[in-house]
Every structure is written in C-alpha cells, then in structure tokens.
C-alpha cells in the first residue's frame, strides 16, 4: 500500500469518532420473561466497573459493565429514509467477566445506523456462571436474542431473513457458537418465541476467541458444536500480535472452507486487541469497518430488500 493511501483509508473511520453514541434513545426490552435459564446465584448490583487507572482506547475511557443478571436488548434504529430492513445483534467483548458496552456495543450500533442497519446491543450475562462452560449463558442469551428479534421483525419493520450477529472477543465466541449451533438451542424452549429460528443469517467476528485454547495451536470447540456448510457466511478480523491468538480466526475460517461454508478474512500484522471501531492512526487494523461495510454491501444487506 502506498504511504499516502493509508491516511485516505482513515478518513471515513475518523468520522466515526464524531458519531453520537446513538441516533436516538433506544427501545430497551428484557430478553427473558423471568429468570434466565440456569441462573440461581446472586451478584452485586449491575455497575460500570471501569477504574480511573484503566487503559484508554484511542485516548478515551470505556464502559466496563459488570454483574449483568437481567439480559436486555437495546434497539437502535437508523433514520427512516436510510433504513434497509437489515439488523445486527451486537455482542460486546470482555472475557465473559464484563461487557465493553460502549466500545463494542453502542458505538457499533451508531456505525450500523449510519449504514441504514438496525443495531441491537445485547447485554448478556456476566460474569461467567460456569467456569467450565463460560460461554454457555452468553450463548443462551444470544440464541434467545436472535429469536426475539426475528419474532419482532414485522413490528419493527425488519427483514426476518437479514438478521446477523457481530461479536468482539468473548462476544465473538458467543456469536460464533450461536452461528455454528444453527437451531440447536442450548436451553429448554420457554414460549412461542423459542419456536422461531435462532440461526443468524450472517456473522461478523472481530478478534474472536473460542476456537483455540491459549497456548494451543489446534482447532477445538465444545462438544456438540460443529462446522457445516449450513453455517451462515462469516467475516473475520484479527491482528497477528493479538493476545487472543490469531489462530482463532485462521483455523476457523479454514475449517469453514473445508466444509463448504463461506468466510472472508482480514488479518493484519499489528493492532493488538480491544480497539472496537475507534481509529488508531498507526494501526491499519482499525480500518476494518470499511472492509466490513463492503462485505455487507456485496451481500445486499445495505439496500432495502424488494
């Protein structure tokens, strides 16, 4: 890439920094009709656990939302004249301990709104309920979220066949497993909403985990989760120097290819982890939203369905 090209690529991303957190106040609704499946313990009140000494991202603090016991959806709608009818459920990261709620949640919804896509931030349960299956409660919440959004599609003016997931880090694990499970729901059906498909139509995974254990270099997923050609098309972003091994992306994409699935992969030499959509001038990896926009456009997700 020419030296002058990279700043040009940053121009649309720099505009992201000026975006409001959302175009309007979101519609917020509880995910479950009562206590989420399997929850029996007690936690302190939900709170932003960010400390003044925590690392800044692109010069700004982030919200580290902890002790989430009431999973919710926050639905951010684009301007009516731009609305494509597509929707993306956003799964923030945070190591299944907290949720990076603005960095990898509300800021992402604002970006999607600018593309004419409904952005739906999923506040899933953290910290992990079961240390041996830290992913299980987040996957249950993600599966339920897909069904809820699809059930409300007509009411919200959405296309039920264009509902996707976008996950970061641990949220990428939840999004990825939900995508691979198809309609194998990991909780007993509760109501008519759970009769509606929980398979997303497309999936974006940004510095995802879940496919390679730390210190290992081989693909591994929990029992019952499998790669098939029925998995939704996937878009991956990762950096080689990420502390979450890049093999999570490389091996998952290769396995999707092997079974006849679809994947687009963007891997950068540097960039680290946890940048969200915030542009960092020295790191080309933070130009990934432009690549994602192009991928969404090629899949006819950024124009109103006929």
JOMO-V696442 format. One record per residue. N is the residue number from 1. RES is the residue in three letters. SS is DSSP state (~ for helix, > for strand, _ for the rest). PSI is psi in whole degrees, 0 to 359 (* if undefined). OMEGA is omega in radians with two decimals (999 if undefined). Layout:
N	RES	SS	PSI	OMEGA
N	RES	SS	PSI	OMEGA
This chain:
1	UNK	_	134	3.11
2	UNK	_	150	-3.08
3	UNK	~	328	-3.10
4	UNK	~	347	-3.05
5	UNK	~	324	-3.05
6	UNK	~	314	3.07
7	UNK	~	324	3.13
8	UNK	~	322	3.11
9	UNK	~	331	-3.10
10	UNK	~	339	-3.02
11	UNK	~	310	3.13
12	UNK	~	333	-3.13
13	UNK	~	325	3.10
14	UNK	~	329	3.11
15	UNK	~	335	3.13
16	UNK	~	326	-3.10
17	UNK	~	336	-3.12
18	UNK	~	355	-3.12
19	UNK	_	144	2.98
20	UNK	_	163	3.12
21	UNK	_	331	3.07
22	UNK	_	154	-3.12
23	UNK	_	331	-3.12
24	UNK	_	171	3.09
25	UNK	_	135	-3.08
26	UNK	_	160	2.87
27	UNK	>	125	-3.12
28	UNK	>	130	3.12
29	UNK	>	146	3.08
30	UNK	>	145	-3.06
31	UNK	_	323	-3.04
32	UNK	_	150	3.12
33	UNK	_	346	3.12
34	UNK	_	219	3.11
35	UNK	_	132	3.12
36	UNK	_	156	-3.06
37	UNK	_	132	3.05
38	UNK	_	354	-3.10
39	UNK	_	120	3.12
40	UNK	_	342	-3.08
41	UNK	_	177	3.09
42	UNK	_	150	-3.12
43	UNK	_	160	3.01
44	UNK	_	169	3.13
45	UNK	_	146	3.05
46	UNK	_	137	-3.08
47	UNK	>	158	2.97
48	UNK	>	116	-3.06
49	UNK	_	12	3.14
50	UNK	_	138	3.09
51	UNK	_	154	3.12
52	UNK	_	336	-3.11
53	UNK	_	358	-3.11
54	UNK	_	152	3.13
55	UNK	_	138	3.04
56	UNK	_	148	3.07
57	UNK	>	118	-3.05
58	UNK	_	39	3.07
59	UNK	_	7	-3.08
60	UNK	>	151	3.08
61	UNK	_	167	3.04
62	UNK	_	160	3.04
63	UNK	_	123	3.05
64	UNK	>	93	-3.04
65	UNK	>	124	-3.10
66	UNK	>	169	3.08
67	UNK	_	47	3.13
68	UNK	>	116	3.12
69	UNK	_	345	3.11
70	UNK	_	91	-3.14
71	UNK	_	140	-3.11
72	UNK	>	160	2.95
73	UNK	>	133	3.01
74	UNK	>	112	-2.99
75	UNK	>	115	3.12
76	UNK	>	120	-3.08
77	UNK	_	143	3.04
78	UNK	_	170	3.05
79	UNK	_	141	-3.02
80	UNK	_	322	-3.10
81	UNK	_	345	3.14
82	UNK	_	349	-2.96
83	UNK	_	122	-3.13
84	UNK	_	347	-3.07
85	UNK	_	353	3.07
86	UNK	_	155	3.12
87	UNK	>	147	3.09
88	UNK	>	125	3.03
89	UNK	>	125	-3.01
90	UNK	>	126	3.13
91	UNK	>	100	3.13
92	UNK	_	155	3.06
93	UNK	_	184	3.13
94	UNK	_	21	3.06
95	UNK	_	23	-3.06
96	UNK	_	23	3.07
97	UNK	_	317	3.08
98	UNK	_	178	3.01
99	UNK	>	127	3.02
100	UNK	>	78	-2.79
101	UNK	_	326	3.09
102	UNK	~	310	-3.09
103	UNK	~	315	-3.05
104	UNK	~	24	-3.13
105	UNK	~	274	-3.04
106	UNK	~	326	3.10
107	UNK	~	327	3.10
108	UNK	~	321	3.09
109	UNK	~	320	3.12
110	UNK	~	318	3.09
111	UNK	~	313	3.14
112	UNK	~	320	3.10
113	UNK	~	323	3.11
114	UNK	~	337	3.10
115	UNK	_	358	-3.10
116	UNK	_	16	-3.08
117	UNK	_	138	3.03
118	UNK	>	125	3.09
119	UNK	>	126	-3.06
120	UNK	>	110	-3.10
121	UNK	>	123	3.13
122	UNK	>	118	3.02
123	UNK	>	92	-3.10
124	UNK	_	168	-3.01
125	UNK	_	129	2.97
126	UNK	>	153	-0.03
127	UNK	_	177	-3.09
128	UNK	_	136	3.11
129	UNK	_	322	-3.08
130	UNK	_	107	-3.10
131	UNK	~	333	3.14
132	UNK	~	340	3.09
133	UNK	~	63	-3.08
134	UNK	_	335	-3.08
135	UNK	~	343	-2.89
136	UNK	~	306	-3.13
137	UNK	~	317	3.07
138	UNK	~	323	3.11
139	UNK	~	318	3.07
140	UNK	~	315	-3.14
141	UNK	~	322	-3.13
142	UNK	~	318	3.09
143	UNK	~	314	3.12
144	UNK	~	321	-3.13
145	UNK	~	317	3.13
146	UNK	~	316	3.14
147	UNK	~	319	3.13
148	UNK	~	313	-3.11
149	UNK	~	318	3.13
150	UNK	~	324	3.11
151	UNK	~	329	-3.11
152	UNK	_	6	-3.01
153	UNK	~	313	-3.11
154	UNK	~	317	3.14
155	UNK	~	322	-3.08
156	UNK	~	1	3.14
157	UNK	_	32	-3.14
158	UNK	_	158	3.05
159	UNK	_	114	-3.08
160	UNK	_	348	3.11
161	UNK	_	8	3.12
162	UNK	_	59	3.11
163	UNK	>	117	-3.06
164	UNK	>	176	3.05
165	UNK	>	146	3.02
166	UNK	>	116	-3.06
167	UNK	>	145	3.12
168	UNK	>	131	3.01
169	UNK	_	240	3.10
170	UNK	~	325	3.04
171	UNK	~	331	3.03
172	UNK	~	322	3.07
173	UNK	~	313	3.13
174	UNK	~	316	3.14
175	UNK	~	319	-3.11
176	UNK	~	312	-3.14
177	UNK	~	320	3.09
178	UNK	~	320	3.14
179	UNK	~	319	-3.09
180	UNK	~	333	3.13
181	UNK	~	345	-3.13
182	UNK	_	245	3.13
183	UNK	_	24	3.06
184	UNK	_	88	-3.04
185	UNK	_	134	-3.06
186	UNK	_	33	3.01
187	UNK	_	155	3.12
188	UNK	_	137	3.12
189	UNK	_	136	-3.08
190	UNK	_	327	-2.99
191	UNK	_	188	-3.10
192	UNK	~	331	3.11
193	UNK	~	324	-3.11
194	UNK	~	0	2.99
195	UNK	~	352	-3.10
196	UNK	_	142	-3.04
197	UNK	_	138	3.05
198	UNK	_	12	3.07
199	UNK	_	123	3.07
200	UNK	_	159	-3.13
201	UNK	_	342	3.08
202	UNK	>	158	-3.01
203	UNK	>	134	3.04
204	UNK	>	128	-3.05
205	UNK	>	113	-3.06
206	UNK	>	121	-3.01
207	UNK	_	56	-3.06
208	UNK	_	154	2.90
209	UNK	_	192	3.00
210	UNK	_	350	-3.09
211	UNK	_	341	-3.13
212	UNK	_	127	3.09
213	UNK	_	147	3.10
214	UNK	_	135	-3.13
215	UNK	_	354	3.13
216	UNK	_	165	-3.13
217	UNK	_	16	3.13
218	UNK	_	151	-3.12
219	UNK	_	134	3.10
220	UNK	_	130	3.07
221	UNK	_	159	-3.14
222	UNK	_	155	3.10
223	UNK	_	138	3.11
224	UNK	_	350	3.08
225	UNK	_	125	-3.02
226	UNK	_	151	3.04
227	UNK	_	129	3.05
228	UNK	_	168	3.12
229	UNK	_	359	3.06
230	UNK	_	354	3.12
231	UNK	_	148	3.11
232	UNK	_	156	3.06
233	UNK	>	143	-3.04
234	UNK	>	149	3.12
235	UNK	>	127	-3.06
236	UNK	>	145	2.99
237	UNK	>	137	3.12
238	UNK	>	161	3.02
239	UNK	>	146	-3.10
240	UNK	_	331	-3.10
241	UNK	_	17	3.11
242	UNK	_	137	3.06
243	UNK	_	334	2.95
244	UNK	_	114	-2.92
245	UNK	_	135	3.12
246	UNK	_	340	3.11
247	UNK	~	337	3.05
248	UNK	~	316	3.13
249	UNK	~	311	-3.02
250	UNK	~	314	-3.08
251	UNK	~	324	3.11
252	UNK	~	316	3.13
253	UNK	~	320	3.12
254	UNK	~	322	3.12
255	UNK	~	322	3.05
256	UNK	~	317	3.10
257	UNK	~	317	-3.08
258	UNK	~	322	-3.08
259	UNK	_	3	3.09
260	UNK	_	16	3.08
261	UNK	_	191	-3.08
262	UNK	_	133	3.11
263	UNK	>	142	2.94
264	UNK	>	134	-2.99
265	UNK	>	131	3.05
266	UNK	>	110	-3.14
267	UNK	>	131	-3.07
268	UNK	>	155	-3.08
269	UNK	_	324	3.13
270	UNK	_	167	3.11
271	UNK	_	337	3.11
272	UNK	_	219	-2.97
273	UNK	_	150	2.93
274	UNK	_	35	-3.14
275	UNK	_	346	-3.13
276	UNK	_	228	3.07
277	UNK	_	4	-3.07
278	UNK	_	122	-3.08
279	UNK	_	133	3.05
280	UNK	_	117	-2.94
281	UNK	_	327	-3.07
282	UNK	_	0	-3.03
283	UNK	_	102	3.10
284	UNK	~	337	-3.14
285	UNK	~	333	-3.10
286	UNK	~	6	2.95
287	UNK	~	6	-3.05
288	UNK	~	328	-3.14
289	UNK	~	328	3.10
290	UNK	~	321	3.09
291	UNK	~	319	3.14
292	UNK	~	319	3.11
293	UNK	~	317	3.14
294	UNK	~	321	3.13
295	UNK	~	317	3.10
296	UNK	~	319	-3.14
297	UNK	~	318	3.14
298	UNK	~	336	3.13
299	UNK	_	13	3.09
300	UNK	_	35	3.13
301	UNK	_	355	-3.11
302	UNK	_	17	3.02
303	UNK	_	151	-3.12
304	UNK	_	128	3.11
305	UNK	_	141	3.12
306	UNK	_	*	999
